[in-house]
Amino acid sequence: MKKSIVHITEVLAVFFFLVFLVTSIIVYSFETSLNVESQNIQDEITELQASKASLELQVQEATSFSKIEEVAEKNGYTYRQSNSTAAAVTTEE
C-alpha cells in the first residue's frame, strides 16, 4: 500500500511537471507571437506617421501663395494688390 502511494505520487509529480512544461512553452510561444505582432504594428505606425508628415508637406506646398498664384495665372486670373484690398481679376472678356 505504501509503495503504491509513493508510485502514484511520483506519477502525479511527473504529470504536473509535464503540464507545467507544456503550459510554459505555450505561454512563451504566445508571448513571442504577440511581440512580433506588436513590432509589426509599431512599424506600420511609424510608416503612417512618415506618410502623414509627407502629405502635410505636400499640402503646405500646394497651398502656398506662389503655387496658388501659379494655378490662378494658368486659369487666366491675375492678382492685384493695393494698400487696402486684394482682388483676383480674370483676363477673359
C-alpha positions, 0 to 999 in steps of 0.5 A, spaced: 500 500 500 505 504 501 509 503 495 503 504 491 502 511 494 509 513 493 508 510 485 502 514 484 505 520 487 511 520 483 506 519 477 502 525 479 509 529 480 511 527 473 504 529 470 504 536 473 511 537 471 509 535 464 503 540 464 507 545 467 512 544 461 507 544 456 503 550 459 510 554 459 512 553 452 505 555 450 505 561 454 512 563 451 510 561 444 504 566 445 508 571 448 513 571 442 507 571 437 504 577 440 511 581 440 512 580 433 505 582 432 506 588 436 513 590 432 509 589 426 504 594 428 509 599 431 512 599 424 506 600 420 505 606 425 511 609 424 510 608 416 503 612 417 506 617 421 512 618 415 506 618 410 502 623 414 508 628 415 509 627 407 502 629 405 502 635 410 508 637 406 505 636 400 499 640 402 503 646 405 506 646 398 500 646 394 497 651 398 502 656 398 501 663 395 506 662 389 503 655 387 496 658 388 498 664 384 501 659 379 494 655 378 490 662 378 495 665 372 494 658 368 486 659 369 487 666 366 486 670 373 491 675 375 492 678 382 492 685 384 494 688 390 493 695 393 494 698 400 487 696 402 484 690 398 486 684 394 482 682 388 483 676 383 481 679 376 480 674 370 483 676 363 477 673 359 472 678 356 
